Amino acid sequence: MVQTRGISQLVADLHRRELFVASSVPAFYTAAAHNVLVITGGLVWIHMLLEYQDVTVTNATTTIVAINGLNQSTAAVDIADGALFIRVIPFDAAVVQIASALVSTAPSLTGHATNRGVVSGPGNIQVTFATVMAAAGRYSLHCLYEKIHENALIV
């Protein structure tokens, strides 16, 4: 027997398959680990993490991104290249990040060969800055994700 579903269930199912974007507010960061985004409410499948220099970071600094304590690349790379520069995180602790540029492949081809994202439960998306940014510098992190649990959210 074929089971029929209501329109509200169909809409809910389609909504769960959407890709969502979470973005941090462009900000100045000190030389330390910072919880830039937070996963709440359940499991998510993170398809892409993108670092963005909203304003040129003039002091040389490097970053390492970790999701729930798991580093997403093997080595930090300098982000002090220029305004509007981006870097896509490779999602592989054995892969070195590609230097920031005005254009980047997404997902990162260096990590995409080994995996296609990260599944994570509630916790922090943390960025560790090796040195303090110049006061005028602004950095933001952007995350493309899919909800596995209907109450999941990244903020």
Protein Blocks (a to p, Z undefined) as FASTA:
>chain_A
ZZdddfklmmmmmmmmpccdddddddddddddddfbccehiacddfbdcdddfbacfbgc
dddddeehiacbfbdcdfblbghiacddehiakbccddddfbdcdddfklmmmogcdcdd
edddddddfbdcdfkbccddddddddfbfkbccZZ
